[in-house]
Amino acid sequence: MPEQGHLEQPRRVEGPGAPDVTAAGAPDVEGAAVPDTEPPTAAVRRTGLLVTLLLGGLTATPPLAMDMYLPSLPQVTDALHAPAATVQLTLTACLLGMALGQLVVGPMSDRWGRRRPLLAGLLVYVVATALCAVAPTVEFLVGFRLLQGLAGAAGIVIARAVVRDLYDGVAMARFFSTLMLIGGVAPIVAPLIGGQILRVTDWRGVFVVLTVIGALLAVLVWARLPETLSPSDRHTGGVVDALHSMRRLLADLPFTGYMLTGGFAFAALFAYISASPFVIQEIYGASPQTFSLLFGVNSVGLVVVGQINGKVLVGRVGLDRVLGVGLLSVTAAAVALLLMATGVFGEVGLAPVAAALFVLMSAMGLTLPNAQSLALLRTRHSAGSASALLGTSSFLIGAVASPLVGMAGEDTAVPMAVVQVAAALVALLCFMAMCRPWNRRATEDPRTEEKR
């Protein structure tokens, strides 16, 4: 029986993070088969370590924009004389921008290739980030963060589309785990850098550093990242054609199920990202540096589990099975946090809360890359549109989670835990009801749904 998500006879695929791996040529949702041959240039690109690092850097754009800024949230609250819930909207605005931007950039990259939309997005991202550094009020900061997110979406969606251009099957799942290793350095280092920046300057200095990082990334992409989508594979239609492709993708029930599963799992993660600065620092009295250290430790857990997923589990255990274990672990950790926050175990200290958060973050290493891989296995053509749908759903659902965790103020962790439990349960429900992991035939062939 072929690996879950494999749709045709396998062919050999080689590349960084996936040497000597068997991968499948999966048909698109529209029914088009993947060719058994590939241009020589594509094989050359797969061996490029710098390209791998650049894709990891693009994947790191969200945690850089979010996590380096996290230790300064209480300082922004004081400096701009704004309540915590309003300051948390700066996170929501950035996330919302990243969600909506992907809907535009994804189809653009299917039509004009990957490089030009990516470079344009990075340039606007640099300008928007610089404007955040000089924002005079929290309202301006929210607006500039929205623009930052809109532009930063280019890096997120196109990085995934490039991976889909180059990889299939097991190789793609392993490469996503490699990107998680590279991109995982960002959430480890970013809060630590942010905490250290606050020792010598204020929150505005964080955005200055982000501006410099964005400019360097744009230069490297311009100089070193090749085009991965050949002209023959590009879509010539306009907005209507792009919308039609997205509609066909959404009509595939397992694709939509994996999309929603990953989206609600991301919501549980983002509830932690947006609420933990206040929970750890305001409720448990930790310093910005201690918070940054704990955040880094949790990110190490995510990276390590992600590498176990890519190097050990993928290819040996079905992707659906690994995804299910990840979802159950996230749910268990969220329930434990809720019980502690509501006082079921009495008054608890920082250590057990940090332990539960560590489990939740680490389990994302099993959940997020496999949900993305299983969804993208459903499509070959329109990879940009598929990537846009995956990213947009995740960021939109996460954007809703952010203000919810601050509704009850800064003195309780209950809203964060409630949002995490709800999101984890919905993700598990979508996985079981729409993906039907026990039905391997339905998972393997998109056309099965038409026959049922």
N, C-alpha and C positions, 0 to 999 in steps of 0.2 A: 504493500500500500504506500503511495507516495506521501511525502511530508505534507501536512496540512497547508493549504494555500497554493500548492504546486498544481499546475493545470495541464501541462503537456510534458512530453518526454524531456528529461533534463539535458542540458549542455554544459560544457565546462566554462566556468567563469573565474577569472583570476583578478586579483586586485589587492590593494592594501587592506589589511584587516581580514581578508578572506582568501588566503592562498589555497589553491587546489581544492576549490569547493564546487560542488554540483549545484546548479541553479536551474530553475525552470523557465521556459518561455511562456508566460501567462498571457492569455488573450485579454484584450481590452473588454470593458463593459459593452462596447459597441460590437464586439465579436471579432475584431481584427487580430490576427495572430502575430506574435512577435517573430521576426525573421530569425532563422537559424544562424545566419552569418551577421557580422558586424564590421563596420569600417575599421581599418587598422588604427586610425587615429584614436578611436574609442579605447582600444586595448592599451595604447600608449598612455592615455590619460589615467587609466586605472592604476598604473604603476607610479603615478606622480605623488610623492609624499607631500610636496608643497600644496598641491591641489587639495589633498585630504586635510591639511592643516587650515587652509583657507575656508573650506566648507565648515570645519569645526569652528573657526572664528565667526563665520556668519551665523551659525547655530547659537553661538554664545551671545549674540546681540541682545536677546531678551533678558537673560540673567545679568548682563552687564548694566543695561539700562535700569533694571529693577533693583538688583541686590546691592550695588555699590551705593545706592541712594538710601537703602533701608535704615542704616544706623542713624541717619540725620533726620528721620521723620519727626521725632520729638523736638529737635532743634528748629525745624521748619515751622512747627506749630507755634513755638514761642516767637520766632523772628518775624513771622508774617501775621501774628495775632489772629490765628485761625483755629477753630476746634479740630480735634483729631479726625472726626468723620470727614471734614472738608479736605484736610490734608491727604487723607486716604484716597480722595477722588483724583489726586495726581497720579496715583497708581492705576486707578480705573481708567482714566483718560488715555494713558499710554497703552494700556491693554486693549481698550476699545479701538484705538487707532491702528494697532497691529492687526486686529481682527478685520476691520473694514479694508485696510490697505491690501491685505492678501487677496481679497475678492477682485481687486483691480489688477494687481501685479501678476497674479497667477495666470489669468487668460492672456495678459500682455506678453508674458514670457513664452506662451505657447504659439503666439503669432509672430513675434519679432526676435525670438531667441532669448537666451538667458542673460547675456552680458549687458546689453544696453539698458533694459529696465533695472537691472541690479545696480549699475553704476549711477543711474539717475537717482534711485532711491537712497543710495549711500550719501550722495552729495547733499540732498535735502535733509537727511538725518543729521549730518554734521552741522548744518546751519541751525536747525531746530534745537539741537542740544546746546549750542552756544547761546541761543536766545533764552533757554531755561536758566542759564547761569546769571542772567541779568534781569530776570522777572521781578517786577516791583511789588506785585501782590499775588496772593494765592490764586486769584482768578486768572491772571496772566500765566501763571505757572501751569495751571490746568490746561489752558489753551495750547501752550507751547509743548506740553507733554503729549497732547493729542496729535499735534503735527509730528513730533518725534516718533510716535508709534506708527503713524501712517507711513512715514518714510522707512522706518526700520523694518516694516513688514517685508520689504523686498529681499532682505537677507534671509529671512526665515523661510519664506515660501520657495524661493529659487534654490536655496541649498537643498531642500528636500527634492525638488524637481530634478536637479542635477544628479542626485543619487539615483533617482528612478531612471534617468536617461542611461546610466552606466551599469546598473545592477538589477538582478532578478532574484527572487526566492530567498534561499538561505543566505546567499552572499549579501543581499540587501539588508536582511535583518542583522547580520554581523556588522555591516558597515554602519548602520544606525547606532549600534552599540559602541563602535569606534568613535563616532561623532559625539556620543554621550560622554566618552572619556575625555575628549578634547573640550567639548562645550561644558563638561562638568567642572573643569578647572575654574571657570568663570564664577559660579556661585560659591566656590570655596574661597577664591582669592578676592572677589569683589567686595564682600562685606568687611574683610580684613583691611583692604586698601581704604575703603570708605571710613572705617573707624580710625585709621591712622591719619587720613586726610583731615579729619575733624580735630586732631591734635594740633595742627599747624594753621588751619584756616576754618572757614565755616562751610555750610552746606553748598554754597555756590561753587566752591573749589571742586566739589565732586563732579559737577557738570563740566567744569573746565577740563578735568582729566578725561571724562567721557568723550568730549569733543576731540581731543588729541587722538584717542584710541580709534574713534570713527574715521578720522582723516587718514590715519596710517592704514587702516583696513581698506579704505577706498583706493588708495594708491597701489596696494598689493594686488587687489582684484583687477585693477586696470592693467597692471604690468604682467600678471602671472596666470590669471584664471582663463582658460580657453573656453570657446563656445562648445557646448555639448549637444545642442539640438541642431541637427542638420536641416538645411532649408527644405528638403523633401518631406520632413516630418512636421513642419510648422503648419498651423491652421491659417487659412487665408480669410476666413470669415470675420465679422465684426462682433459687436456686443451680443447680437441675437444668437450667433453661432456659439459663443462662449456660454450663454445662458442655457442653450439647448444641450451642450455637453454636460453642464452641471446637473441639469434635470435628469439626464440619463444616468449619471453617476448616482444621484440620490434615489433613483428608482430601483437600484440594486440593493436589496434589503440588507445583506451582510455588510456591504460597504458602509451604508448608513449606520448600521449597528456598531461597527468598529469605530466609526467617526464619533458617535455619541459616547461610546465607552471611554475613548481617550479624552473627549471633551470634559466629561464629568469627573474623571480621575484628575485631570488638570485643575478643575475647580477646587477639589480638595487640597491640592498642592498650593494653589494660589491663595486659598483661605489662610493657609499657614504663612505664606510669604507676606501677605498684607497685615495680618494680625500679630505675628510673632514679635515684631519690634516693641509693641505696647505690652503684650503679655509677658515677655521675658524681662523687659526693662522697667515697666511701670508697676506691674503686679508683683514680680519677684525681685525687683530692685537690682537687677544686673546692670553693669556698665555697658556702654556701647561696644567696648572691646570684648567683654565677656560674651555679649550677644553675637558679635561677629565670629568669635571662636566656636560657639555652639552651632551657628549656622554653617560654618565651614565643616565641622565634624559631620553634620547631617548630610551635607553635599558629598563628602567623602563616601558615606554609606551608599548614596545613590550611584556614584561612579563605580564603586567596587561591585555592587550587585549588578549594575549594567554590564560590567566586563564579564562577570560570571555568566550572565545571560548570553552574551555574544560568543565567548570563547568556550564555554562548557555546555550550556543547555541547548542553544540553537543548533539544529542538525541532529540532535540526539533525542530531544523531547519535543513533542508537538507544540507549535507556537500557541495554539489555543489553550493548551494545558498550562503552559507557563504563564500566560496572561491571566488565566483563572486564579492561579495561586497568588499572583500579584494583587489582584482585586480583593481576594479574601484577606490578605495581609493588611492592605490599606484599610479595609472595613474594620478589622479587629483593632487596629491601632486607634482609629477614630472613635470607636465605641469606648475604649479605655480612657481616652482623653475626656470624653463627655462625662463618664462616671467620676473621674477625678475633679473635673470642673464643677460638677454639681454637688460635690461633698459626700458622695457615697462612701468613699474610703476615708472620710475625715479630712482634716487639713493636711495637704501634702506639700512637700517642698518642690524645689526646681528639678531635682534629680529625676524623679519618676515621670514628670511631665516631659523633660528633655528626652528620656528614654523612649516614650511613646512617639514623640515627634521624630526621633531617629528611625524607628521602625517604619513609620508612615513614609518618610522621605526615601528610605532605602528601597521599599517595595515599589516605588515609582520606577526603579531601574528594571523591573520586570514588566511593568504595566505599559508605560508610554512607548518605548521603542517597538514592542510587539504589536500594540494596537495600530500604530502607524504602518508597520510593515504589512500586517494582514490586510489593512485597507488598501494600501498601494498595490498589493498583489492583484487586486481586482481590476487594475487598469494599467495599460502601458501608454497608449496615446492619451493626450489631454492630461499628462502628468502634472502640468502647472495648475490646471483647474482643480484636479483632485487634491493636490497639496494645498491649494487655497481653501478648499472646503474644510480640510482637516484642521488647518491653522485657524481659520475664522471661527469654526465652531468652538474650538478650545478657548480662544481668547474672549469670545463673546460670553461664554458660560462663566469663565473666570472673572470677567468684568462685572458680572452680576454678583458673584460671590464676594467681591471686595467690599462694597458698601454694607453688605449684610453683616459682616463680622464686626463692624464698628457701631451698629445701631444701639447697643446697650451701654455704650460708653467705654472708658478705658480701664475700668476696675474689675472686669470679669472676663474669663476665657470661655464662658458658656457659648456665646454666639459663634465663635470660631469652631468649637467642637461640634455644635449642632449642624453648621454648614458642611463640615467635613463628613459627618455621618450621613447626612442626606445625600450629598454628592456621591459618596462611595456606594451607597445602596442603589441609587439610580444607575450608576455605571454598571454595577453587577446585574441589574435587571435588564438593561439594554443588551448586555453581552449574552445573557441566557436566552432572552426572548427573540432577539433579532438575528444574532450570529449563529445561534443553535450549534454550539461547538460539538455536541454529541453526534450531529449529522455531518459527517466528513464530506459526503458527496455535495451537500449544499454549500459547504465552505469552499470546496475545490473548484466548482464550475459556476460562474455567474449565470449561465444559461439554464441551470437546473431549475431556478425559480420559475422560468417560463414554462417548464414542463410539469410542474407540480400542480 
